[in-house]
Amino acid sequence: MAEGGVDSMLVLAEEILGYAEEEFRRALETKDILLYRNAADKAFLALVIAVNGFIVSRAGLTPRSHSDRRRFLRELGREDLRAIYSDLMRTLHDEAFYEGVYDPEEVKYAIKKVRDVIDEIKKAVSRRAH
């Protein structure tokens, strides 16, 4: 996939994360657990798209599953990113979304980490393009 495709993936990841942040804020204000769960899963989706963009930029392949993502990240020598991905998947996708675990501080932290990962991936992709 061309760099433009990767760039558009990262823009999409940021847009989705923006929606997640707004929904999370509203969920806390209204104490709406469904909104809370959806916000957490949107944040995770943003992470998935960003990580996919990173993998596409390095390997030219789009992962089709969580295990594909973790395997590609390990093969690319990014065990650090693989560990963060796994941790955020557990917090946002498994616990908050599927299990309904209500832990706003943990989800707030996870959403911030997703933002950090997206920023890191954008820098890595930009460095590689130049």
Rosetta constraint file for C-alpha pairs under 8 A:
AtomPair CA 1 CA 5 HARMONIC 6.02 0.50
AtomPair CA 1 CA 6 HARMONIC 7.13 0.50
AtomPair CA 1 CA 56 HARMONIC 6.69 0.50
AtomPair CA 1 CA 57 HARMONIC 7.44 0.50
AtomPair CA 1 CA 60 HARMONIC 6.18 0.50
AtomPair CA 2 CA 6 HARMONIC 6.74 0.50
AtomPair CA 3 CA 7 HARMONIC 6.02 0.50
AtomPair CA 3 CA 57 HARMONIC 7.02 0.50
AtomPair CA 3 CA 129 HARMONIC 7.52 0.50
AtomPair CA 4 CA 8 HARMONIC 6.12 0.50
AtomPair CA 5 CA 9 HARMONIC 6.27 0.50
AtomPair CA 6 CA 10 HARMONIC 6.36 0.50
AtomPair CA 6 CA 53 HARMONIC 5.06 0.50
AtomPair CA 6 CA 54 HARMONIC 7.49 0.50
AtomPair CA 6 CA 56 HARMONIC 7.03 0.50
AtomPair CA 6 CA 57 HARMONIC 6.52 0.50
AtomPair CA 7 CA 11 HARMONIC 6.26 0.50
AtomPair CA 7 CA 53 HARMONIC 7.74 0.50
AtomPair CA 8 CA 12 HARMONIC 6.09 0.50
AtomPair CA 9 CA 13 HARMONIC 6.16 0.50
AtomPair CA 9 CA 49 HARMONIC 6.28 0.50
AtomPair CA 9 CA 50 HARMONIC 6.50 0.50
AtomPair CA 9 CA 53 HARMONIC 5.85 0.50
AtomPair CA 10 CA 14 HARMONIC 6.25 0.50
AtomPair CA 10 CA 49 HARMONIC 7.11 0.50
AtomPair CA 10 CA 50 HARMONIC 5.43 0.50
AtomPair CA 10 CA 53 HARMONIC 6.60 0.50
AtomPair CA 10 CA 118 HARMONIC 7.22 0.50
AtomPair CA 10 CA 122 HARMONIC 7.00 0.50
AtomPair CA 11 CA 15 HARMONIC 6.25 0.50
AtomPair CA 12 CA 16 HARMONIC 6.16 0.50
AtomPair CA 12 CA 46 HARMONIC 7.57 0.50
AtomPair CA 12 CA 49 HARMONIC 7.64 0.50
AtomPair CA 13 CA 17 HARMONIC 6.11 0.50
AtomPair CA 13 CA 45 HARMONIC 7.58 0.50
AtomPair CA 13 CA 46 HARMONIC 4.27 0.50
AtomPair CA 13 CA 47 HARMONIC 6.80 0.50
AtomPair CA 13 CA 49 HARMONIC 5.67 0.50
AtomPair CA 13 CA 50 HARMONIC 5.68 0.50
AtomPair CA 13 CA 118 HARMONIC 7.55 0.50
AtomPair CA 14 CA 18 HARMONIC 6.14 0.50
AtomPair CA 14 CA 46 HARMONIC 6.73 0.50
AtomPair CA 14 CA 115 HARMONIC 7.82 0.50
AtomPair CA 14 CA 118 HARMONIC 7.38 0.50
AtomPair CA 15 CA 19 HARMONIC 6.50 0.50
AtomPair CA 16 CA 20 HARMONIC 6.24 0.50
AtomPair CA 16 CA 42 HARMONIC 6.39 0.50
AtomPair CA 16 CA 43 HARMONIC 7.01 0.50
AtomPair CA 16 CA 45 HARMONIC 7.51 0.50
AtomPair CA 16 CA 46 HARMONIC 5.61 0.50
AtomPair CA 17 CA 21 HARMONIC 6.11 0.50
AtomPair CA 17 CA 42 HARMONIC 6.60 0.50
AtomPair CA 17 CA 43 HARMONIC 5.19 0.50
AtomPair CA 17 CA 46 HARMONIC 5.51 0.50
AtomPair CA 17 CA 111 HARMONIC 7.94 0.50
AtomPair CA 17 CA 115 HARMONIC 7.51 0.50
AtomPair CA 18 CA 22 HARMONIC 6.32 0.50
AtomPair CA 19 CA 23 HARMONIC 6.09 0.50
AtomPair CA 19 CA 39 HARMONIC 7.58 0.50
AtomPair CA 19 CA 42 HARMONIC 7.50 0.50
AtomPair CA 20 CA 24 HARMONIC 5.95 0.50
AtomPair CA 20 CA 38 HARMONIC 7.71 0.50
AtomPair CA 20 CA 39 HARMONIC 4.45 0.50
AtomPair CA 20 CA 40 HARMONIC 6.73 0.50
AtomPair CA 20 CA 41 HARMONIC 7.92 0.50
AtomPair CA 20 CA 42 HARMONIC 5.30 0.50
AtomPair CA 20 CA 43 HARMONIC 5.39 0.50
AtomPair CA 21 CA 25 HARMONIC 6.22 0.50
AtomPair CA 21 CA 39 HARMONIC 6.91 0.50
AtomPair CA 21 CA 43 HARMONIC 7.66 0.50
AtomPair CA 21 CA 111 HARMONIC 7.40 0.50
AtomPair CA 22 CA 26 HARMONIC 6.28 0.50
AtomPair CA 22 CA 39 HARMONIC 7.99 0.50
AtomPair CA 23 CA 27 HARMONIC 5.89 0.50
AtomPair CA 23 CA 35 HARMONIC 6.32 0.50
AtomPair CA 23 CA 36 HARMONIC 7.02 0.50
AtomPair CA 23 CA 38 HARMONIC 7.76 0.50
AtomPair CA 23 CA 39 HARMONIC 5.32 0.50
AtomPair CA 24 CA 28 HARMONIC 6.28 0.50
AtomPair CA 24 CA 35 HARMONIC 7.01 0.50
AtomPair CA 24 CA 36 HARMONIC 5.58 0.50
AtomPair CA 24 CA 39 HARMONIC 5.21 0.50
AtomPair CA 24 CA 40 HARMONIC 7.35 0.50
AtomPair CA 25 CA 29 HARMONIC 6.36 0.50
AtomPair CA 26 CA 30 HARMONIC 6.04 0.50
AtomPair CA 26 CA 32 HARMONIC 7.98 0.50
AtomPair CA 26 CA 35 HARMONIC 7.71 0.50
AtomPair CA 27 CA 31 HARMONIC 5.33 0.50
AtomPair CA 27 CA 32 HARMONIC 4.88 0.50
AtomPair CA 27 CA 33 HARMONIC 6.73 0.50
AtomPair CA 27 CA 34 HARMONIC 7.94 0.50
AtomPair CA 27 CA 35 HARMONIC 5.26 0.50
AtomPair CA 27 CA 36 HARMONIC 5.04 0.50
AtomPair CA 28 CA 32 HARMONIC 6.96 0.50
AtomPair CA 28 CA 36 HARMONIC 7.27 0.50
AtomPair CA 28 CA 104 HARMONIC 7.78 0.50
AtomPair CA 31 CA 36 HARMONIC 7.99 0.50
AtomPair CA 32 CA 36 HARMONIC 6.22 0.50
AtomPair CA 33 CA 37 HARMONIC 6.10 0.50
AtomPair CA 33 CA 100 HARMONIC 7.81 0.50
AtomPair CA 33 CA 102 HARMONIC 7.78 0.50
AtomPair CA 34 CA 38 HARMONIC 6.14 0.50
AtomPair CA 35 CA 39 HARMONIC 5.97 0.50
AtomPair CA 36 CA 40 HARMONIC 6.29 0.50
AtomPair CA 36 CA 96 HARMONIC 7.86 0.50
AtomPair CA 37 CA 41 HARMONIC 6.32 0.50
AtomPair CA 37 CA 96 HARMONIC 5.64 0.50
AtomPair CA 37 CA 97 HARMONIC 4.50 0.50
AtomPair CA 37 CA 98 HARMONIC 7.84 0.50
AtomPair CA 37 CA 100 HARMONIC 6.67 0.50
AtomPair CA 38 CA 42 HARMONIC 6.08 0.50
AtomPair CA 38 CA 97 HARMONIC 6.63 0.50
AtomPair CA 39 CA 43 HARMONIC 6.26 0.50
AtomPair CA 40 CA 44 HARMONIC 6.38 0.50
AtomPair CA 40 CA 92 HARMONIC 5.00 0.50
AtomPair CA 40 CA 93 HARMONIC 6.78 0.50
AtomPair CA 40 CA 96 HARMONIC 6.33 0.50
AtomPair CA 40 CA 97 HARMONIC 6.28 0.50
AtomPair CA 40 CA 107 HARMONIC 6.82 0.50
AtomPair CA 40 CA 111 HARMONIC 7.63 0.50
AtomPair CA 41 CA 45 HARMONIC 6.13 0.50
AtomPair CA 41 CA 92 HARMONIC 5.89 0.50
AtomPair CA 41 CA 93 HARMONIC 5.42 0.50
AtomPair CA 41 CA 96 HARMONIC 7.74 0.50
AtomPair CA 41 CA 97 HARMONIC 5.84 0.50
AtomPair CA 42 CA 46 HARMONIC 6.24 0.50
AtomPair CA 43 CA 47 HARMONIC 6.46 0.50
AtomPair CA 43 CA 92 HARMONIC 7.27 0.50
AtomPair CA 43 CA 111 HARMONIC 6.12 0.50
AtomPair CA 43 CA 114 HARMONIC 6.97 0.50
AtomPair CA 44 CA 48 HARMONIC 6.25 0.50
AtomPair CA 44 CA 88 HARMONIC 7.20 0.50
AtomPair CA 44 CA 89 HARMONIC 6.49 0.50
AtomPair CA 44 CA 92 HARMONIC 5.96 0.50
AtomPair CA 44 CA 93 HARMONIC 6.27 0.50
AtomPair CA 44 CA 114 HARMONIC 7.62 0.50
AtomPair CA 45 CA 49 HARMONIC 6.24 0.50
AtomPair CA 46 CA 50 HARMONIC 6.19 0.50
AtomPair CA 46 CA 114 HARMONIC 7.56 0.50
AtomPair CA 47 CA 51 HARMONIC 6.03 0.50
AtomPair CA 47 CA 85 HARMONIC 7.62 0.50
AtomPair CA 47 CA 114 HARMONIC 5.89 0.50
AtomPair CA 47 CA 117 HARMONIC 7.59 0.50
AtomPair CA 47 CA 118 HARMONIC 7.11 0.50
AtomPair CA 48 CA 52 HARMONIC 6.01 0.50
AtomPair CA 49 CA 53 HARMONIC 6.17 0.50
AtomPair CA 50 CA 54 HARMONIC 6.33 0.50
AtomPair CA 50 CA 118 HARMONIC 5.97 0.50
AtomPair CA 50 CA 121 HARMONIC 7.13 0.50
AtomPair CA 51 CA 55 HARMONIC 6.21 0.50
AtomPair CA 51 CA 69 HARMONIC 7.46 0.50
AtomPair CA 51 CA 121 HARMONIC 7.62 0.50
AtomPair CA 52 CA 56 HARMONIC 6.03 0.50
AtomPair CA 52 CA 62 HARMONIC 6.02 0.50
AtomPair CA 52 CA 63 HARMONIC 6.39 0.50
AtomPair CA 52 CA 69 HARMONIC 7.28 0.50
AtomPair CA 53 CA 57 HARMONIC 6.10 0.50
AtomPair CA 53 CA 62 HARMONIC 7.86 0.50
AtomPair CA 54 CA 58 HARMONIC 6.39 0.50
AtomPair CA 54 CA 121 HARMONIC 6.22 0.50
AtomPair CA 54 CA 125 HARMONIC 6.92 0.50
AtomPair CA 55 CA 59 HARMONIC 5.60 0.50
AtomPair CA 55 CA 60 HARMONIC 6.90 0.50
AtomPair CA 55 CA 61 HARMONIC 6.65 0.50
AtomPair CA 55 CA 62 HARMONIC 6.79 0.50
AtomPair CA 55 CA 63 HARMONIC 7.64 0.50
AtomPair CA 55 CA 69 HARMONIC 7.79 0.50
AtomPair CA 55 CA 72 HARMONIC 6.95 0.50
AtomPair CA 55 CA 73 HARMONIC 7.23 0.50
AtomPair CA 56 CA 60 HARMONIC 4.31 0.50
AtomPair CA 56 CA 61 HARMONIC 4.97 0.50
AtomPair CA 56 CA 62 HARMONIC 5.62 0.50
AtomPair CA 57 CA 125 HARMONIC 6.80 0.50
AtomPair CA 58 CA 76 HARMONIC 7.70 0.50
AtomPair CA 63 CA 68 HARMONIC 5.25 0.50
AtomPair CA 63 CA 69 HARMONIC 5.56 0.50
AtomPair CA 63 CA 72 HARMONIC 7.80 0.50
AtomPair CA 64 CA 68 HARMONIC 6.24 0.50
AtomPair CA 64 CA 69 HARMONIC 7.66 0.50
AtomPair CA 65 CA 69 HARMONIC 6.39 0.50
AtomPair CA 66 CA 70 HARMONIC 6.32 0.50
AtomPair CA 67 CA 71 HARMONIC 6.04 0.50
AtomPair CA 68 CA 72 HARMONIC 6.01 0.50
AtomPair CA 69 CA 73 HARMONIC 6.08 0.50
AtomPair CA 69 CA 82 HARMONIC 7.80 0.50
AtomPair CA 70 CA 74 HARMONIC 6.23 0.50
AtomPair CA 70 CA 82 HARMONIC 5.39 0.50
AtomPair CA 70 CA 85 HARMONIC 7.70 0.50
AtomPair CA 70 CA 86 HARMONIC 7.64 0.50
AtomPair CA 71 CA 75 HARMONIC 6.16 0.50
AtomPair CA 72 CA 76 HARMONIC 6.02 0.50
AtomPair CA 73 CA 77 HARMONIC 6.39 0.50
AtomPair CA 73 CA 78 HARMONIC 5.10 0.50
AtomPair CA 73 CA 79 HARMONIC 6.35 0.50
AtomPair CA 73 CA 81 HARMONIC 6.89 0.50
AtomPair CA 73 CA 82 HARMONIC 5.57 0.50
AtomPair CA 74 CA 78 HARMONIC 5.45 0.50
AtomPair CA 74 CA 79 HARMONIC 5.13 0.50
AtomPair CA 74 CA 82 HARMONIC 6.55 0.50
AtomPair CA 78 CA 82 HARMONIC 6.23 0.50
AtomPair CA 79 CA 83 HARMONIC 6.05 0.50
AtomPair CA 80 CA 84 HARMONIC 6.38 0.50
AtomPair CA 81 CA 85 HARMONIC 5.99 0.50
AtomPair CA 82 CA 86 HARMONIC 6.19 0.50
AtomPair CA 83 CA 87 HARMONIC 6.14 0.50
AtomPair CA 84 CA 88 HARMONIC 6.05 0.50
AtomPair CA 85 CA 89 HARMONIC 5.98 0.50
AtomPair CA 86 CA 90 HARMONIC 6.28 0.50
AtomPair CA 87 CA 91 HARMONIC 6.37 0.50
AtomPair CA 88 CA 92 HARMONIC 5.77 0.50
AtomPair CA 88 CA 93 HARMONIC 7.60 0.50
AtomPair CA 88 CA 110 HARMONIC 6.11 0.50
AtomPair CA 88 CA 114 HARMONIC 7.77 0.50
AtomPair CA 89 CA 93 HARMONIC 5.11 0.50
AtomPair CA 89 CA 94 HARMONIC 6.46 0.50
AtomPair CA 90 CA 94 HARMONIC 4.85 0.50
AtomPair CA 90 CA 95 HARMONIC 6.00 0.50
AtomPair CA 91 CA 95 HARMONIC 5.19 0.50
AtomPair CA 91 CA 96 HARMONIC 6.18 0.50
AtomPair CA 91 CA 106 HARMONIC 7.51 0.50
AtomPair CA 91 CA 107 HARMONIC 6.94 0.50
AtomPair CA 91 CA 110 HARMONIC 7.16 0.50
AtomPair CA 92 CA 96 HARMONIC 5.13 0.50
AtomPair CA 92 CA 97 HARMONIC 6.26 0.50
AtomPair CA 92 CA 107 HARMONIC 6.58 0.50
AtomPair CA 92 CA 110 HARMONIC 7.12 0.50
AtomPair CA 93 CA 97 HARMONIC 5.06 0.50
AtomPair CA 93 CA 98 HARMONIC 6.38 0.50
AtomPair CA 94 CA 98 HARMONIC 5.11 0.50
AtomPair CA 94 CA 99 HARMONIC 6.24 0.50
AtomPair CA 95 CA 99 HARMONIC 4.80 0.50
AtomPair CA 95 CA 100 HARMONIC 6.13 0.50
AtomPair CA 95 CA 101 HARMONIC 5.38 0.50
AtomPair CA 96 CA 100 HARMONIC 4.80 0.50
AtomPair CA 96 CA 101 HARMONIC 4.80 0.50
AtomPair CA 96 CA 102 HARMONIC 6.39 0.50
AtomPair CA 96 CA 103 HARMONIC 7.66 0.50
AtomPair CA 96 CA 107 HARMONIC 7.60 0.50
AtomPair CA 97 CA 101 HARMONIC 7.63 0.50
AtomPair CA 103 CA 107 HARMONIC 6.35 0.50
AtomPair CA 104 CA 108 HARMONIC 5.88 0.50
AtomPair CA 105 CA 109 HARMONIC 6.17 0.50
AtomPair CA 106 CA 110 HARMONIC 6.14 0.50
AtomPair CA 107 CA 111 HARMONIC 6.04 0.50
AtomPair CA 108 CA 112 HARMONIC 6.34 0.50
AtomPair CA 109 CA 113 HARMONIC 6.27 0.50
AtomPair CA 110 CA 114 HARMONIC 6.23 0.50
AtomPair CA 111 CA 115 HARMONIC 6.41 0.50
AtomPair CA 112 CA 116 HARMONIC 6.31 0.50
AtomPair CA 113 CA 117 HARMONIC 6.11 0.50
AtomPair CA 114 CA 118 HARMONIC 6.16 0.50
AtomPair CA 115 CA 119 HARMONIC 6.23 0.50
AtomPair CA 116 CA 120 HARMONIC 6.13 0.50
AtomPair CA 117 CA 121 HARMONIC 6.06 0.50
AtomPair CA 118 CA 122 HARMONIC 6.11 0.50
AtomPair CA 119 CA 123 HARMONIC 6.33 0.50
AtomPair CA 120 CA 124 HARMONIC 6.21 0.50
AtomPair CA 121 CA 125 HARMONIC 6.04 0.50
AtomPair CA 122 CA 126 HARMONIC 6.03 0.50
AtomPair CA 123 CA 127 HARMONIC 6.05 0.50
AtomPair CA 124 CA 128 HARMONIC 6.23 0.50
AtomPair CA 125 CA 129 HARMONIC 6.21 0.50
AtomPair CA 126 CA 130 HARMONIC 6.44 0.50
